Amino acid sequence: MAILEISVVPVGTKDTGLSDYISELIKTLTAYKDIRYELTAMGTIIEGDITRLFSVAQMMHEKMFALGPKRVLTTLKIDDRRDKVETIRRKVKVVMDKVKL
C-alpha cells in the first residue's frame, strides 16, 4: 500500500479562495470506496494501491479542468514502502507516540 499527497490548484481564477474547487474534488474522491483519504490544510493524502493512486490523481487533475480553469498546477508526493504495509494512521500514530515521551 502506498500513500500519496496531492495538491491540485487552479491557476488564474477570479477569486483567491479555492474552497469551492477543492470541495468539488473531495466530493468526487468520496466515490472511490477503495481509497482512504484525509483532507489537510495544504492538500489531500490518499492511500491505496500505487497504480490506483496514480489513476485517482489523474482523475483529480482532470476534474479540476472540468470545473473551468484553463491552467492547473498539481503536485504529488509519494511514500511507497515495500517492506511492510504502511497507512496514514500508523504513520501519524508512530510520531504521536514519541511526542508523549
HELIX and SHEET records of a PDB file:
HELIX    1   1 SER A   19  LEU A   29  1                                  11    
HELIX    2   2 ILE A   50  ALA A   66  1                                  17    
HELIX    3   3 ILE A   88  VAL A   99  1                                  12    
SHEET    1   A 4 ARG A  36  LEU A  39  0                                        
SHEET    2   A 4 THR A  44  GLY A  48 -1                                        
SHEET    3   A 4 ALA A   2  VAL A  11 -1                                        
SHEET    4   A 4 ARG A  71  ASP A  80 -1                                        
END                                                                             
